[in-house]
Amino acid sequence: MDTVIVRTKTHQTEVSEKNGINFTWRLNWLNDCEYNMILEKDISTTPLVVFKIGDTIRVKISKIYKDKYDWEASFKGHTLHGFNYILDTK
């Protein structure tokens, strides 16, 4: 696994030791499947990070499976599609 994401109702942290990324995002839920992520903290060790404190990513969860979910994220006119595995639902 390259990146570990831990999410609560209000925050999300993303850590990738391989890529030197360490973000904390504030989450503003718009409905059950859409939310905005606002970057609050960046202690990444890589100079390649494109995000700045205050940047917002709009995320839409498009499908939920037993152990993963599909998402679409929009940032500054660019859209990415992907999926995340669900490791713990506590």
N, C-alpha and C positions, 0 to 999 in steps of 0.2 A: 504494500500500500504506500503510495507516494505522499498523500495528504490525509491527515486525520482532521475531521470536522466534528466539533462538539457543539450542539445547539440546545439552547433553552428557549423558553417562550420569547425572551427579550434580547438575547445575544447569541452570537455564533463566533467560535474561534476556529481558525484554520492554521494548522502547523504542518510544515513540510521540511524536515531536516535535510532531505536530499536537495531541495531547491532553496533553502535558507529563508522560507516564508513563515511569518508569524503575524497573523492579523486578528483583531477583535472587531467585529461588526455589531452595530445595534440593529435590531430587527423591528420594523414597523409592519405588522400584518395588516393587509388590506381586506382579505377574506380568508377562507380556509386553505386556499391554494396559491395565493399571491402575496408577496411581501417585498418591501424595499430593505436593502442592506446598506447601512451608512457606516463608512469606515471610521472607527473611533480611535483605534490604536494600531500602530505598525511598528513592530520591533524586529522586522526582517533584517537579515544579514546580507542580502543580495542587492546590488545596485540596479537590478533589472526590473524592479517593481514599478508598475505603471499607475498604481493607485496612490491618491493623496488623501490625507485626513479630510473627511467631509464628503468624499465621493460617494455616489449612490448607485447601486446596482439593483435593477428591477428583476425579480425572479418569479417565474410562474411554474408551479408543479403541474405537469400535464397528465401524469398517470402514476398511480401507486400500486406496487406489487407487494407480495409477501415480504421480500427481503431487499427491495430497492425501489427507487422512484426516478422517473424521468423529469427533467427540468429544462427550462429555457431562460436564459439570462440576457438582459439588455443593458449595455453601458456605452454611452456616448455614440449612439448610432450603430453599434455593432451588436450582433446577436450570436450567442453560443448555445448549443444544445448538448446535453449530456445526461448522465445518470449518477446517482450516489447509492451505495449500499447502506442498508439500515442494519447496524450492528447491535443496537440496544434501544429499546423503546421505553425505557423507564423515564 
